[in-house]
Amino acid sequence: MLAAYALTGAARQGRVRLYVVHLGGAGRIAVVPSSAVLLSADLAWTVRGSWLLYQGSSGHLWAYQAATGRTRRFSTPCCQYTATVAARSRG
């Protein structure tokens, strides 16, 4: 899978939307929910690649499970800074 932002509307507005492209086969494209943000947004895959972490439209950290389409919104404010860390869970 590949995650990528694409401009929505006029370039001068700087609004983007996040998409996940399923590589191979039909190459299905999925729009990531609540991902319409300004161009400076960051994203990261979890260590095992099952969740995509991104800045949601509410200004909080969100997670998207591409295989199921599930989303999670965290109370953590996101992302007026850039620091992304992926770590293996012991649980």
N, C-alpha and C positions, 0 to 999 in steps of 0.2 A: 504494500500500500504506500501511497505517496500523499502527503498533505501539502496543500499549496493555497496561498491567498490569491484572489483575483479582484481587480477593481470592479466596483459597481457604480454605475452612473459616471458623471464627469470626473476626469482625473484631478481637477483643481479642488474637488471636495475631499479627496483622499480617503474615501470610504472603501473598505475591502470586505470580502466575505471569504470564509474558509471552506475548502472543499477537500474531500478524500477521494482519491482515485484508486480503485481496485485494479491493480495491474494483472495482466494475463486474462485469458478468456475474453469476455465481452468488454472488459475495461469500464465497468460501472462507475459512475461518478455520484457521490453523495454530498449534499449540502450539510455542513455541520451546524446544528441548531444554535441559535443565540451567538453567532460568531461575527456579526456585522460590526466592525470597529474601525477606528482610524488606522491609517497605513502603518503605524509604528508597532503593531501587535507582534507578539512572540508566540512560539509554540514549541512543544517537545513531546516525543513519544516516551512512554514509560519503558523501563528496561526490557521487559518482555514484548513490548510493542502492541499490547492489547488496548491501551488507553492513550488518547491524544489529549495533552494538557494545553489549554489555550486561554487567552483573555476573552471573556464573554462580554456581551454588549452592556451588561450591568456594571462593568468595572471590577468584576470578581473573577477569580480563577474557576474555570470549568474543566470538566473531563468528558470526553466522548469515546465510547466503546464502539469502534467502527464495525465490528462483527455483528453487533446486536442493535445498534442505533441508540443505545441507552446514553443518557447524559447525567452528569452530576454537577451541581453548583455548590461551590465552597464559599464560606464566609470570608475567606482570605481576599483582601483587596489585591487587585492585579492590574496592571503591570506597568506602572509608571517608572519602573526600573527594570534592568535586564540582569537576571541571574537565574539560570536554569540548571538544576541538578537532578540526575536520575540515579537512584540507588536501589540495590536489590533488597527486597524485604526478607526478613528472617522468619516471618509468620506465614 
